[in-house]
Amino acid sequence: MSQGPYSSVMLIATDGLLQNQGLAISGNLTVAINAYTSTTAVSSYLSILSTAFANVGVGNDQITTSTFSSLQSLAANTLPAITDAVPAAYANTLPIGNSAAGFSGLVSTQANLILGNGDLGKFAQVYGQCQGYIAQNNPIINSVKNSAVLDTTFTSMNSITTGGISDINRNLPAFGADLTKLGTAWALNKLPVFGYPWVLLYQMSQAGGIMPELTQQLINTGVTIDDLSSIQRGTEVAGSVDLLIYQVMTQVTGDLLDQVKLLLSVTTENLSTMADLLNPVKSLPNSYLGLTNLTPTGTDVTPTATVLSNVYVSANTINSNLLSVYGTSPAYVGLSKIIPSDQALAAQAIANSLQQVKNIFQLTLPVLARTVTATETNSGLGDITALTKPVPPGVASNINSTLATGTGPNGTLTLFDFMGATAGVPYTAEFTSVTSTINSMQSANALYTLTDSTYGVYTVMQDTLDGDYTTVISPSPIEITITIPSGLPGEGTYGNLDAAFSTGLIPAAANLIANVAANNVSNVSSLNTSFTTMAQQLSAETNNLVLAQVTFSDLAANSRSSVMSLSSSLHDIGTDVAPKGQNDFFTAIADTSNQYGQAIIASFREGRNIKVFDNAGIGSDTQIPATAV
């Protein structure tokens, strides 16, 4: 199977991207915005803005920038959809600037800016920066969310930061030193039968074999050759046999004990018999009082709470609460018939604590000893050791409010949170809804006072700008009067165009729009919700681009390397099929009206096919060799 970086359709797509083809603003968005700006009310008002913008100046037949700004924001706090205004709450975050573009123009401008205004090399750079920020941001958000899983098993931050090792012993340096001296006496792969005498013989067989003298003593006591063979294979023997083995171990002293210690690399001091290797008080002389285990807070058989408590409450005295945890377990019951019951109980607690360490069954005792010795706790960090949850609620709240601002699962960021305008999400649906509502209101004559061809305030505004009510008194310097006839909105005589708008027409229009809003509560609520949704989204996108450190003026023009980086990622993009994933975004902006855009979609599908083939073990020759031939 070929493993080159490009396939046939990827090469076609690359050719298009290098020519700034294959990606475009969502066609559905363009259709939706055009439909909205073509409604009678909005098209009329945009014409007013355009004419007024051309008449901004200081002359008597011109309007001031302040008045033009008032025209741009007319109805922003009551019904912005009817004037294509930026909702008042977003005026500061979405400045429209000194232009005739309405809110819909801002959306189009942002969509084009993302696509590099025709330079896909700039788009590729923006995409890369956004993806980089997403890759940094989202793991933090998901980690905060997933940290709740740890709550039910949380004992302490020490437990978490030490991988559970600190839950075995409170004094890790002493514990590590004791474990080191035990050599290979513990079989960590047999923790379920930890403390049983036969396991110590098994470890001896693995280290070099049970010495003849010890073997003979075992046989003399009643342990058979078959029993010893089973032990060497790691197979458990009967309790009665194990009791015989323990009895022999209590008699192994002197030179034979030294041989046993040498074989197992044990250097623990003050061992009197081989059986002492099964007694934590003897085998862990410097750390057994630090041994810990999750035990009940009371002595009930079914406790409702557990705490990390000492296995030994004082020298040679076992914690009696352990009986409520292990008293009925087969491992303890069996072991307590072989070795002293307090030692059996301690063995069960130690085995349980050790098994909380991940992959413990794959470790040897020397490796565990080195690990314990090198492990650091949070000693001296009082604020950390005092925590009762793995992630404090305040920390989770702060991180979520700062970072979890996206529209993905758990508030994660998606490409739509940076470049939704380009893909038309949610703008296409919202503009379509707005258009339908405005047309419905227009058909019901609900907008009569605004758009009537004679009495509508929009009509009067346009006629005023066109000079229909202007009388020139002197051409140089120009002196005029503007007389809006009685019965029309803004009626009266004004000495200049600015006054006609600032004191007459704009207040009149505001009142009439307020009346429309009051008389069409349901429709207006729908319109305002749509515009607020879009403004909120556009504001968030603008802010997210800043957070991703996208500075459009700093983007390199015609960046081939950025385009090639994008084109080489098409297969990977296609496999990101999560809701609002990369596949959804790029599918929305792929220009399928030409071969290049279709090749981009084909590359996505090919990438998904390759993943399916790989999972099934089916070969594929889609990738073209990239080496010279």
N, C-alpha and C positions, 0 to 999 in steps of 0.2 A: 504493500500500500504506500502510495506517495505521501510524503510528510512536508511538502512545501508550504510556504505561508499563504499562498494565493491560489484560488480556484479560478475557473473561467469567468463565472459571474462576478467574482470579486474584482477581477481585472477590468471588466466592463464598468463596474461601479467606480473603480479608482479613476479610470479615464474621465468619467463624467465629473467626479468631484474635483479633479485637477482643472477642469474647465468651468468650475463653479456651476455645475449642473447636477441634478439628481435629488436635491433637497430644496424645499421651498416652504413658505408659510402655508399652513393648512388651507387648502382650497375651500374647505367648509367654513373656515373663519372669514375668509374674504367674502364669500357669498352672504354670510350672516351680517357682516358689517355693512355691506352694500345695501342689503335689504332694509336694515335699520335706518341708514342715512337717507334712504329713498322715501321713507314715510313722509306724508305731507307735512306734518308738524316739524320733524327734525330737519328735513331738507330745507324748509323755509327758514328755520332759525340758523342753520349753517350758512345759508346765503346771506343772512343779516350779519353774521360774524365776519364773513369774508369781505363784504362791502365795507363794514365798519373798520376792519383792519386796514383797508386801503385808504381810509379817511382819517387815520390817526395823525394828529398834528397839533399846531397851536393857533391855526386860523379860525375865524368865526364860522367857516363852513366845514370845520373838522371837529373831531372829538378827542379828548385827552386820553392818555394811557390809563388813567384811573377809571374813567368811564368805560373804556374798552374792557378793562379788567372786571368791572361790574357786569358787563354783558356776558363775559365768559363764565361768571359764577352765578348768573341768574337762575334762581330756583334750585341752587345746589343743596339747600337745606330743606326743601319741600318736595320737589319732583324733578331731580336732575335728568331723568331720562328724556324729558320733554324739551330740554335745551342742550342735550349732550354735554352736560357739565360734570366736572369731577365732584362727587359727593362732598359736602362741606367738611365732614370728619377727616377726609384724606387730602384736603387742599394743600397742606404743608408737605406731606410725604410724596404727593404726585403733582408737583408744580407744572402747570401747562405751558408756562412761558408766554412770551409775546408773539402769539401766532393765532391763526384762525382755527387751529385744530381743536376739536372737542375731545371728550373723553375717548370716544372711539378712535380718534386720531392718535391718542397716546398709546392705545393698545397696538395699533398698526405700527407705530414708530418703534415701540419696544420689540415687536416681533421681527421687524426688519433689522434692528440693531443686533439682536441675537444672531441672526444669520449673516452678520457682517455686511449688511446692505449689498449683498451680491458677492462678497468675498468669503467663500466657504473655508478658507484658511483661517480667518478670524473666528468663524463659528467653531472650528475644530479646537482652537485654543480655549475658547469659552467652555466648550464641552469638557475638555480635559481638566480645567480648573474646577469645574463644578463636580465632576466625578471624584476628583481628589478630595474635595471637601466632604462630599457624601461618605467616602470611604473612611474618613477620620471621625465624622460626626455620628453616623448611625451605630457603630459598635458600642459607643458609650451609652446611647439611648437604650439599645437592646439589653446591654449589661445591667443597667439600672432596673429595667423591667424584669429580667430574669433573676435578679438577685433575690427576689421574693421567694424563689424556690428554696433558697438556703435557710430561710427563717425557721422552718420546722425542725431542722437538724442543727441549728446554731447553738454552740456551747460558749465559744469565746472567739475573739479575733486571733488569739494565739493559735487556736485550733485551725482556723482557716489559713493563716499565713505560714504555719508549719506543716500543712498537709495532714493534720491530725496527729502528728508525732507528739506534740505537747500534751495531748490527751492521755498519753501513756504514762508520763512521769512529769512531776512538777519541777524536778531538778535534772534538766537534760545533760549538763556537763558530767554530773556524777553518774547518771544512767548510761551515758555513752562510754564512760570509762569502765563501768562494770561489764557492759556488753562486750567491749573489746577484750577484756580478760577472759570472757567465756569462750573465746575462740570460735569453734564450730559446734558447740554443745547443743544449740537449738536448731531444730529442723523447721524452718519457717514455712516450708511447703506442706507441713502436717500440723498446722495450728489447730484444726478441729480436735486433735488428740494430744494437744500440748500438755505436758506433765506426766504422760504415761511412761513408765519405765522402759517399755520395749522401744520407744522412739529414740531414747538415748543410745541403746544398742544399735539401732539402725544407723544413727549418725556415726558411730564407731566403725561400722562395716563400710560406710561410704568414705571414711577417712583413711582406711587401710586394713580394716579387718579387726574382728574381736580377738584379742590375744589368747593363746592356748590356755593359759592358767585360768583366765576368767571363764572361758568356754567350759573347761572341765568342772569348775565350781557350779556352773549353771546346770550342767548335765547331772552332776551328783545330786542336785537339789530336786531334779525331776523335770527340767526343761529338756525337750527332745531335740534331736538333730533336725527333724522336720520343722519344729517350732523356730529354731534358729535360721533355717533356710527361708521360712516365711518372713521373718524379720528382715533378713538381708534383702529380700525383694520389696520391702516396704509394706508388707501385708500385716494387718492387725492380728494379734493373737488373743486367745481367750483371756478373760479377766483372771481366771485361776492361774494361768501360766504367768501372767504379768505380776501377780502377787508373789510368785516364786522368784521372779527376776528381781523384784524390789527387795525381797528378803536377802538375796545374795548381795545386792548393792550395799546394803547396810553393813555388810561384813567386809567389803573391799576397802582396805586401808593400806597404809605404809607404801612399800615399793610398788605393789599392784595399782594402788590409787595413783601413784606418780606416773606409772605407765599410761593409765587411762587419760590423765591430764595432758601428758605429752602428746598422745595420739590426737586428742581433740584441740590441742593448742590452748588449753586452759591454764591461766596463770592466776586465777582467783586465790587469794590467801585464806587460810584458816578452814579449809575443807577437811573434815575428819573422815568422812566416808564418801563413797561414790554416790550414795543416796542424797548427799547434800546438794548435788547438782540439780536436784528436783525441788529443792526448798528455796524459794525466793529470798528468805531471810539470810541464807548462806550464800546463794549464788549471786545475789545482788546486795552485798553487805553495805555498800555506801549509798544506795539509792532506793532500797525497797520501801522505805517510809515515804518516798515521793511517788510511788506507784498510784495511778488514778484510774477511775472507771466511772462510767455513768451509772449511778445507783439511785434508788428511790429516796425521797426526802423523809419517808417514814418507814414503817415496817409492814405496811399492807402488802398482801400478795399481789394486788393489782394497783400499784401506785399511779397517781394522776400526774405526778411531776417527777423529774429526775434532775440531779445535779452532778457535777463532776466532783467526786469525793475520793478520799484516800482509800486504797485497798486495805492498808494497815492503819489502824487508829493509834497504835503505840507499838513499842517493840514486841514482836511476836504475837500481837493481838490483831486478829482479822476483823474487818468491818462486818458486823452481824447483818447489816442491811443487804449484803450480797446474797444472803440465803433467799430473799424474796425474788431475786432475779434468776439465780442459777440452781436453787435448791431442788427443783424437780427436773432439771435437764438431764438427759441420759448420760452426757459426757461427765457431768459432776457426780451423779449417782454412782456410775461405774468406777470413776477414779477415786472417790472417797472410800471405796472398799479395798483399795490397793495401797494408797499412801495416806498419811494423816489428813483428816477432813479439812483442817484449816489450810493446809498446803494445797489440797485439791481445789478449794474455793478460790484461793489466790491465783492458782493456775488458770481457772476459767476466766477470771477477771482480766488477767494479763493477755490471754489469748483473744478475748473479745476486743480489748483495746488495740492490740496489734492488727487485728483484721480490719480496723477502720482505715488503715494506711493503704492507699491504692497500690495495687500490684505487689503486695507484701509476699504473696506466695511465690513470686519469681525471684525474690531476693535471698541472699545468703546472710548468715548472722554477721560476718565481718563487714559486709557492705552496709547492713543496717547500722552497725556500730559506728562506722565512719560517718554515716549520714546523720545519725543522732548527735554525734559529737560536733558536727559542723553546723547544725541547725540553730538559728537564732530566733528567740522569742521577742515579744514586744516589751520586755522588761524595761521599766523606767518611763514608759510612754503611757502615763495614767489615763489620758483622754481616750486612747485607743483600747486599752485593756478594760475600760469601764463600759464599752459599748455593749448593748443588749441586742442589737440587730446588725447583720453584716453591712448593710448600708443604712445609716440613720435616715429617718423620714425627711429631715430638713435638707440633707444632701440630695436625696432623690428628688425632692420638690424643686430645689434650686437648679439642678441639672436639667430636669424636664422643662422648667419654665424658660431656661436659656437655650437649650439645644433641641428639645422635642417640639419643634414648631412646624414640622412638615405635615404632609397629607398622607404619608405612608403609615403602615402598621406601627403602633406605639408612638406616633408622632415623628417617625423617621422621615428623612428628606428624600425626595425623588427628583428626577430631572424636571418634572412638571413644576416643582416648587421654585425652580430657577428660570425655566424657559417655557412655562405654560402658555404664554402669549403666542409663541411661535407655533405650538401645536393646537392652539385654539381651545385649550382646556382651562377653565370652564367657560370661556368667553363665547364660543360658538353656541352652546345651548342657551346661555343667558341672553345673548343678543337676539336669538331666534324667538325666545319667549317674550322679550320686550317688544319686538316688532309686531308679534301677533296681538299683544295687548293694546298697543298704540293704534294699530289698524282697526281693532274692534271698537275702541273708543271713538276713533274718527268716524267710523260708519254709524255710530250711535249719536253723532253730533255732540259728544261730550267735550270736544275740543273746539267747538264753534267760536267761542270768544277769542281763541288764539289764531285760528287759521282761516276764518271766513274771508273771502276775497275782497270784501268791502269794509267790514267792521272788525275783523280780527286784528289783535294787537300786533301780531307778526307782520301782517300786511301793512299796517300803518307804519311800523318801524322801517320796513323796506322802502315804502314810498317816501318816508322822510329822508332816508339816506340817499334816495335817487333824486331828491330835490323837488318832488312834486308839490311840496307846501312852502317852498322857498321863494322869497321875493328879494332880488338884489337891489339894494339901495345905492350902493357905490361900489364900483368894480375895483378901485385901487385907492387906499387899501380897502379890501372887500368888507362891505357892511351889508348884512342881510337881516331879514326877519323871517321867522318860520311860524306859520299859522296853521295849526292842526284844527280842522273844522270841528264845530260843536257836535257832540254825539259820538265822536270817535275817541278811542282810548288815548289819553294824554292830551286832550283838547286844550288849546290855549295858544298864546303868542309868545315866542321866545326870540331873544336877540342873537342866539347862535345855536349851532347844531348840538354842541355839548350840553347846553342847558335843556334843550328839547328832550334829550335822552336822560340826563342825570336827574332832572326834576320832574319830568313828565312821563316819558314812555317806560323807562325802567321800573319806576314805582307802580305804574299802571299795570304793566305786565306781571309784576310780582303779585299784585292783588288778584289778578285774574287767574293766575296759575294756582294761587292758594285756594281760590274758589273751586277750581277744577278738582284739586286734591280733596277738598272737603266734601264734594258731591260724588266722588268716585272712590270711596275708601278702599274697597277690595282691590280694584285694579291698581290704584296708586301704591298700595302696600306691596303688591306683586312686583311692580316696576322698581320700587325703592329697594326691595330685597335683592333683585337681580343686579342693580347697579352697585349696591353695597358689597355684594359677593364678589363682583369683578374688581372693584376698587381695592377691596381687602386683599385679593389675590395678587393684583398688580403691585401693590405696595409691598407685600411679602416677597415677591420675586425680586423687586428692586433691592430690598434689604438683604436678601440671601446672596445676591450677586456681589454685594459689597463685602459680606462676610467671607465669601469665597475668594476675595481679593481680585475680582475681575474689574479691571480698569480699561474700558473700551478704547480710550485714546492711546493706551500703551500696547495694544495688540499689533503684532507685526502683520503687515499687508502681504497677501499672496504667499503665505507660509506653506511651502510644499511639504516640509517635514511634518507639520501638523496634520495636513490632509492625508498623508501616507500613514501616519499613526492611526488616524481614524479608520481609514479603509482596511487596514490590517486587523482591525478589531470587529469587523462586521459579523463574523461568525459568533463571537462571544456576545455581542449585543443581541443577536437573535435568540440566544439561549436564555436571556434574562426576561422570562415570560411572566414574572410575578405581576400582579395588578399594579399599574402605574410604573412598570419596569421600563428598562431601556428599549425593549422591543416595541412596547406600546407607543413610546414617545417618537421614535424614529419612523415607525409606520405612519404616524400622523403627519409627518413632514416630508415623507418620501414623495417626490413628484413623479407619479406613475403615468403621467402623460407622455413620458419619453422613455427610451431604452435604459437610460442611466438610473432613473428612479426605480424602474422595474427590476433592474439588476441588484439594487440595494435590497429590495424585498426578497428577491430570490436568494441572496446571500444569507439573509436571516433564516429562511426556511432550510437552506442547505446546512447551516450551522446546527440547527435543531436535528436534522436528519443524521448528521455525523454523530451527534451525541447519542441518538437512538441506536445507531449501528454499533458504536463503541460499547454500549451497555449490553448489546446482544452478542458481541464478539464477531460482528460481521465486518469484513474489510471494506474499504472505500478508496477509490482512486480519484476523488474530486480535486485534491491538492496537486498542483503542478510543481515538479521539481524546480528548485531555485538555484541549483548549482550549475556551473558552466559545463556544457557538453561539447 
